[in-house]
Each structure stands twice: as structure tokens, then as C-alpha cells.
Amino acid sequence: MKRTNFKSVLKGLEEMGIHYASGVLWNLSPAELVEESIRNREGTLTNSGALMCDTGKFTGRSPKDRFIVKDEYTADKVWWGDINIPFDPEKFDQLYEKMIDHLVGKKLYIRDACVGADPEYQMKVRVIDTQAWHNLFCYNMFIRPDKSELAEFTPDFTILAIPDFKADPEVDGTRQSNFAIINFTKKVILVGGTGYTGETKKGMFSVFNFLLPEQKHVLSMHCSANIGEQDDAAIFFGLSGTGKTTLSADPSRKLIGDDEHGWTEKGIFNFEGGCYAKVIDLSKEKEPQIYGAIRFGALLENTRFLPGTHEVDYTNSEVTENTRVSYPLYHIDNAVEPSVGGHPKNIFFLTCDAYGVLPPVSRLSKGQAMYHFISGYTAKVAGTEAGITEPVSVFSACFGAPFMPLHPTKYAELLGEKMEDHQVNVWLVNTGWSGGPYGVGSRISLPYTRALITAALEGKLDNVEYKKHDVFGVAMPTTCPEVPAEILDPIQTWQDKNAYYEKANLLANSFNKNFTKFSEYANEEMLDGAPKAKELT
């Protein structure tokens, strides 16, 4: 059953020790992969033509089971700890051999693809899957080479993804039966015991986050990016629930990418060839671009049908709140091809401040930008997780801590350099509460947030008057078109001014406590960007 269409003539599977597979299917088209998936009973077609599959036990990443092989190459470079967990090289070799043995008699789906839309920084990746729908995910999410490139394809990295292979923790050195392990020396990623496709995507993101800053002086970023008619690129950082997808999906601007980018001496480029979006509560009215992209070739994960139909019920969370869809960028009408842009003129740090103390928009100095980039703040509100009854501060370094192998100050220093070299405005945008904390105040109006971002993009905030925030020290505009002036300074929206400062000091202290884990390697400019609690009378 070896299908050799568009297969590399330079490097096959034998060099990896893979023999005796029952079938090897190379670089199948989406239609062929959908056909295989249905034949294998892996998924079902929806009424829009998208394939719907379940990821099994794991409906998201498992951060505590993600490892990096600690060897001579990585020992002194990786920021080891709870995020980057070391793995023994000998245990890796042992696990690799067991996974190769597991493939005997299996049907394999091979995907040769690229990561990085800029050819100068592009890497070639070969993914070996045992499930057709996983290979469809890789088709959607990685960059698709043409037939001539496939003929001479030699991978820089190889990913072995076997959901039904379970490790023995006592023998294999893993924490439990599932794992994702990156070996930078051997240029291999092992994923086993989990059907969650995001482990494959984020594995290569972690590779780029290690190699690009370390070897190429390129800033790798967990962000979305778009570009306007005047070739003015913009970048949006933000954790889940801050509005990153919604606010970067601007019909008047073209999408460069929604999740992973690099910033070089030439400009920015997308790492991926597709989008991996959450679809819980998705509607055509709220997210028309994503809704329209869910057609044949798109892949839905862990969604459910409306009873008696093949219509997806996007409100259904019985499997998980983390329902997802992957689709290639060409499913988006206004996507840029190739996915590159010039140097950004504006960068937005999106945060959902449930304490209600941060301004709806503020401009950051270089030091403040580096400080807030390392902090990566948002807040969880009551009801989002069991036991949360009031706002809780959440910090994720560089807005993507689980994927950053280097110390966060390395990425922040690069951001500061590029911000200075290219005269970039960095804005902190609060999409959360105003007039009081969650439960007292109200959520900042989305039209106001859009108006603030539009004003920043159009230069309408360049020459207005600013005032300094008493605690966070950020610069707040006093006027903005289509936005009431009274909401621009958050204290003016609170009835009790002392209560405002108490909350502002509480949040400032949370920031500074979180930053202590980074302060040893932080420069003076970063440290000067910290908030300073106000003495209350």
C-alpha cells in the first residue's frame, strides 16, 4: 500500500529505523485524508463539509508532560524549571526505539511541510502520524510545499506522533503515560499517549522559540498579526479571553496569522500555514471569518451536533470548553499570501483586567513594554474555574510561557531593541472591567475598545494630551475619537477613589511579586517599568 506520489527521493523512513509498516501514505490531499479518516472511523462529516473528530482523554495540552532533552547542547541554554522540564538523553533513545517498534504493522501517514513563511528562516518538518485526521491537522497548520519541493525534501526536524502508544513512567522516565519530548540535538519530537493535535503544533513553536532568538537574533512571538492598506503591520498579544482573535480579525485589514510569528531585521512573518481557533459559542455574527472558514478541509475537535442533525452545536461544552477548529489560511478571504509583513508600527498587549483598575488604553515606554511583556497579565473571573469567587491575577511570561525554552528576559530584550530601532508604539489595552471590579463595575464596551485600537492604528493618538497613571505609570490619552473621555482614566469611573487605589495597589503588588522570579536577569530599564503602589492616606 505504499503510495509514493510527491514523496522525497532524498530521504525516506528507513533512516529513522522504520520498517515493516502495513502501509505508508505520503502527503495525501485533504480529500484523501478525509476519506481515510471516515474509512478508519476516526471522524464524521458535518453539514458544512468539515470533519469532526474527538481527541480522547486529553482535550488540551498537558504542560507537566512536556519535556526537553537536557544534553551538552541545551544544558546551559534552556531556562529549566516547571515549564521546561529536563529529560534524560538515554531515556529518550530508549523511548524512541520503543515507539519505532510500535509502528511495525501500522498504517502510517507522512506529511512533509514547512514552518516559517520567510524562506530565509524556514524549517522543514516531517510528521509521522498513525491517524489520518492528525495528518489533516498538519496539512492545515503547517506551510504546504509544492510538488517540486516535496521531491527533494529533507527534514530539519521530525515529529513522531502516536496517540495509542503509552509510556511506562517507571521505565521510560515520563511523569505518566502521555508525553511530548523535544530533542534539539537529534532534531526529533516524540508525542505519545495523547490525541490532542495541539501538542504537534506547539512542539514546533517551541523549537522556533529556542532556535530563532538563540541563533538568528529573531524575536519569536505568541501573537496574532494583521496589516493595513498602507502596509502598516500590527501585532496583538493576549492570553485566552482577552479578545486577541476578535480584535485582530479586522475586515479593513489583512490577516498575516493568528498565533505564531517571528520578527526579523526585515519585518514579521507567520510561522504557520493555518489557524487553530477556539469555537466554543462561535456564531456567524460574532466571528464571520472563522465561521465561514469551517468548510470542507477544516477539522473540528471535540464539538457535538444538534440532536438529530449534522449541524454543529457550538454552545455544547459537554466534552470541553476548549473546542477547536483548524483550517488552512486560504480559507480566510483576506489572508496575506505569503504571510509576511514589514516592521510593525503598533503592538497591542491585550489584558482582561477583572480588578477594573487598568486604563482602557495606555501607551508604554520601552521599559514598561519589556516589563509587561515578561509579565503577560490577565485575570480570571468568578465562575471560570472551580473555587474562584473573586478576580485572580494570571501571569504567563511573554504571553506564552509554556512554549518559551529561553529565559523570558531574552525575548523581552529583543522586543526592547526592535521597539527602539523601528520606533514602534506599544499599547496596553484593557478589555476587562471599568467602574469597579468584576461584580461591581461593567465590562468595557467592545465598540469602545475597537475605536481605541483603530485610533492607535490610524495615528489619532499620536498628538493628543496624555496623563500618567498614579500606580502603573503608563501614559493615558485624555481624548479619543468615538470614546467618552470619562472612561479613559479609570479612577474617574469609580465612586470610591480610595477603593480604587486599594485595588490598584493590590494588582501592582501581584505584578511585582510575580516579577521576582525574573528580576535576577532583568536589566534596570525593565525593572524601572514596574508599577509602584501608592501610599494611601
FENQUIWO-V848656 format. One record per backbone hydrogen bond with DSSP energy under -1.0 kcal/mol. CO is the residue of the C=O (numbers start at 1). NH is the residue of the N-H. E is the energy in kcal/mol with one decimal. If there is no record, write none. Layout:
BEGIN
co=<CO,CO>
nh=<NH,NH>
e=<E,E>
END
This chain:
BEGIN
co=<3,4,13,13,14,20,23,24,25,29,30,31,32,33,34,35,36,37,38,44,46,50,51,52,53,62,63,65,67,68,71,74,74,78,84,85,87,88,89,90,91,92,93,94,95,96,97,98,101,103,106,106,108,109,110,111,113,114,115,118,123,124,124,125,126,127,128,129,131,132,133,134,135,136,137,138,141,143,146,147,150,151,157,158,159,160,162,162,168,168,169,177,179,180,181,182,183,183,187,188,189,190,191,192,196,197,197,198,199,200,201,202,203,204,205,206,207,208,210,211,212,212,219,221,221,224,225,225,226,227,228,232,233,233,234,235,236,237,239,243,244,245,248,250,254,255,257,260,261,262,263,267,268,269,270,271,273,275,277,279,283,287,288,289,293,295,298,299,300,301,304,306,310,311,313,314,323,324,325,326,327,328,329,332,334,338,339,341,345,346,347,348,349,351,352,353,354,362,363,365,366,367,368,369,370,371,372,373,376,378,380,381,385,388,392,394,396,397,400,401,405,407,408,409,410,411,412,413,414,415,416,417,418,419,425,426,427,428,429,432,434,437,437,442,445,446,447,448,449,450,451,452,453,454,455,456,459,465,467,469,471,474,475,476,480,484,485,489,490,491,496,497,498,499,500,501,502,503,504,505,506,507,508,509,510,511,514,515,515,518,523,524,526,527>
nh=<26,7,16,18,17,105,108,3,110,33,34,35,36,37,38,39,40,42,41,52,49,46,300,44,302,65,66,180,182,87,75,77,78,80,81,68,70,92,93,94,95,96,97,98,99,100,101,102,104,106,22,23,25,129,27,127,125,143,123,121,115,156,157,113,159,111,161,109,135,136,137,138,139,140,141,142,273,114,150,151,153,9,126,189,128,191,165,193,171,172,173,167,192,67,190,69,187,188,158,183,160,181,162,179,199,200,201,202,203,204,205,206,207,208,209,210,211,212,214,215,216,218,263,223,261,236,256,257,234,254,231,228,345,346,226,348,224,350,242,247,248,249,250,253,227,336,225,271,221,269,219,264,341,262,117,116,329,327,325,282,287,291,292,293,295,298,51,326,53,324,313,309,47,306,316,281,279,301,277,299,275,331,332,335,255,340,270,268,425,235,427,237,429,431,354,433,438,428,475,369,370,371,372,373,374,375,376,398,396,394,392,384,388,383,380,378,399,400,403,404,79,410,412,413,414,415,416,417,418,419,420,421,422,424,347,364,349,362,351,444,442,440,441,434,449,450,451,452,453,454,455,456,457,458,460,459,462,478,476,473,532,469,363,467,483,487,488,492,493,494,500,501,502,503,504,505,506,507,508,509,510,511,512,513,514,515,517,518,519,521,527,528,529,530>
e=<-1.2,-1.3,-1.7,-1.7,-1.9,-2.6,-3.3,-2.2,-2.7,-2.5,-2.6,-2.3,-2.4,-2.6,-2.4,-2.4,-2.6,-3.2,-1.2,-3.0,-1.6,-2.8,-3.2,-2.1,-2.6,-2.3,-1.3,-1.9,-2.2,-1.7,-2.6,-1.6,-2.3,-1.3,-2.0,-2.4,-2.3,-2.0,-2.2,-2.2,-2.5,-2.8,-2.2,-1.8,-2.2,-2.4,-2.3,-1.7,-1.4,-2.4,-1.4,-1.1,-2.9,-2.8,-3.0,-2.8,-2.8,-2.9,-2.5,-1.8,-2.8,-2.4,-1.9,-2.8,-3.0,-2.4,-2.4,-2.7,-1.4,-1.7,-1.9,-1.8,-2.1,-2.4,-2.5,-2.2,-2.7,-2.3,-2.0,-1.6,-1.4,-2.8,-2.2,-2.7,-3.0,-2.8,-1.6,-1.3,-1.2,-3.8,-1.6,-2.5,-2.2,-2.9,-2.4,-2.8,-1.2,-1.5,-1.8,-2.5,-2.8,-2.6,-2.7,-2.3,-1.4,-1.4,-1.3,-2.7,-1.2,-1.4,-1.5,-2.3,-1.6,-2.3,-2.4,-1.1,-2.7,-2.2,-1.1,-3.0,-1.9,-1.6,-2.1,-1.1,-2.4,-2.8,-2.4,-1.7,-2.5,-2.9,-1.7,-1.4,-2.4,-1.0,-1.9,-2.8,-2.4,-2.9,-1.7,-3.0,-1.8,-1.2,-1.7,-2.3,-2.3,-3.0,-2.8,-2.5,-3.3,-2.1,-1.9,-3.4,-2.7,-2.5,-2.8,-2.6,-2.6,-1.8,-2.0,-2.3,-2.4,-2.6,-2.3,-1.2,-1.9,-2.8,-2.3,-2.1,-2.6,-1.5,-3.3,-2.0,-2.7,-3.0,-1.6,-3.4,-2.1,-2.8,-2.2,-2.6,-2.6,-2.2,-2.4,-1.4,-1.5,-2.4,-2.7,-1.4,-2.2,-1.9,-3.3,-3.1,-2.9,-2.9,-1.0,-2.4,-2.9,-2.8,-2.1,-2.8,-2.3,-2.4,-3.0,-2.1,-2.3,-2.0,-2.7,-1.9,-1.9,-3.0,-2.2,-2.0,-1.8,-1.5,-2.6,-2.2,-2.3,-1.9,-2.1,-1.6,-3.5,-2.1,-2.2,-2.5,-1.6,-2.3,-2.6,-2.3,-2.4,-2.7,-2.0,-2.8,-2.0,-1.9,-2.5,-2.8,-3.3,-1.3,-2.6,-3.5,-2.4,-2.6,-2.6,-2.1,-2.1,-2.9,-2.2,-2.4,-2.3,-2.8,-2.3,-2.0,-2.7,-2.3,-2.2,-1.1,-1.2,-2.5,-3.3,-1.2,-2.8,-2.5,-2.8,-2.2,-1.7,-1.5,-1.3,-1.8,-1.7,-1.3,-1.6,-2.1,-2.1,-2.0,-2.7,-2.8,-2.1,-2.5,-2.6,-2.6,-1.6,-2.3,-2.4,-2.3,-2.3,-2.1,-1.1,-1.9,-1.3,-1.5,-2.1,-2.3,-1.3,-1.4>
END
